[in-house]
Amino acid sequence: MIGRYRITERLGSGAFATVWLAEDDVLESQVAIKILAENWAHHPDVRARFEQEAQVLRRADSERLVRVHDFGELPDGRPYQVMTYAAGGTLADRLELGPMPVRTALRTAGDIAQAVSVLHASGVLHRDLKPSNVLFDTVRGAERVLVADLGLAKEIAHASGFTVVAGTPGYMAPEQHLPGGGLDVRADVHAIGAMTYQMLTGQPPQPGRAAPSKVRPGVPRQVDRVVMRALDADRDRRWPSTAAFAEALQASIAGPNRVLRFLRRGVGVLAVLGLLVLTAGATVPGSIPYGWVRVADTSAKMSLAVPGGWAGQLRNSGWNPASVGMPSTTEEGLQIGADLSDTDSPGVFAGISRWLAPGSAAKLPAHPGCVRQPDREVTAVDRSGQVQRWTACSGGTVSYSEVLLTRAGLEGVYLQIRQDSVGTDRTDDVLRTLRVDHS
């Protein structure tokens, strides 16, 4: 007995703890009890980490995470946690049988990503996501994925100060192998990507890995793009969050037509979906540069693409042309940026309006404190117009490109592109990706 809990069998052991199955005779239910190993129970740092795991799980308190119901100490001083018992085993158990059906693998990966998003919303990185830490349980007749084992979890706010290499090889992001490399949520994105790859192919990804469809014929190419982006060695080119990765996985299940349906719903935080197109860096009309993300306004009438690092958040609820001197109304528009609350981070605003026509009184915004470069003419989406470029804003490196495109008989387009003037000017690249539905 441990308190009121009656031990029935051992479920498993690890380097730091043993997990037992127990009966709660009072509540007539089964629980899992995790007990810190005796040889570690008197190490203050290990004990603190064990207690922190329980605190994090209790604070997050989500049906997507293993829940901690109680915490105590045995007479010999070993601490224990009383947790949810997941009767469906682990993902590691299922992978012993080989690759999973494609749709099952993608749904499972999406569930894992959503569970980890709960942790991130609580301000915590998992850092040790792997198949043995993903559990399955059945609730009200439906199977549910649970994420467990937060022994290496750390607060995101302190991620830049990590000095010890921690994690499980095969699932760790490249930056986790470097002491003091600084981590963020994209380390967990990489680990979920590695598990997704393994669920699809039956093997963990290796250096120089082939796309899943090359290992397992029948995996759709849009799935390749979603998974391989999560595994990118450059974290700036990975999905920006586990929530974005989850949405992309969900969209890849439904296929390419799912993209427009998702965009018409309208979202606040960008989920970049399966509409990401990765090419060999081509910039000809109709293509998207490698690593860029295409998004659309709520009506899906207008779309454009931006570098992946700019695609953190999306607002697509329209715009008011009065901001450029036109009559006040609401028309199609969107804003996308790395962080829409940060006035210095890169991003694009784009709007269309019937009031924007050749010879109209539209006036592009000026930027006091910036240096105006020579104006130039430009053509895009069957419209012609002018680009005003403002650099060195407030003495820094922020720049603005103000663009107005018009043509008789068509709605005009206004764009503001904010970027770092030290790097490559992306104005023309963004304009090449611009699309407007004339119907």
Secondary structure by P-SEA (a helix, b strand, c coil): ccccbbbcccccccccbbbbbbbcccccbbbbbbbccccccccaaaaaaaaaaaaaaaaaccccccccccccccccbbbbbbbbbbcccccccccccccccaaaaaaaaaaaaaaaaaaaaacccccccccccbbbbbcccbbbbbbcccccccccccccccccccccccccccccccccccccaaaaaaaaaaaaaaaaccccccccccccccccccccaaaaaaaaaaaccccccccccaaaaaaaaaaaaacccaaaaaaaaccccccccccccccccccccccccccbbbbbccccccccccccccccbbbcccccccccccccccccccccccccccccccbbbbbbccccccccccccccccccccccccccccccccbbbbbbcccccccbbbbbbbbbbccbbbbbbbbbcccccccaaaaaaaacccccc
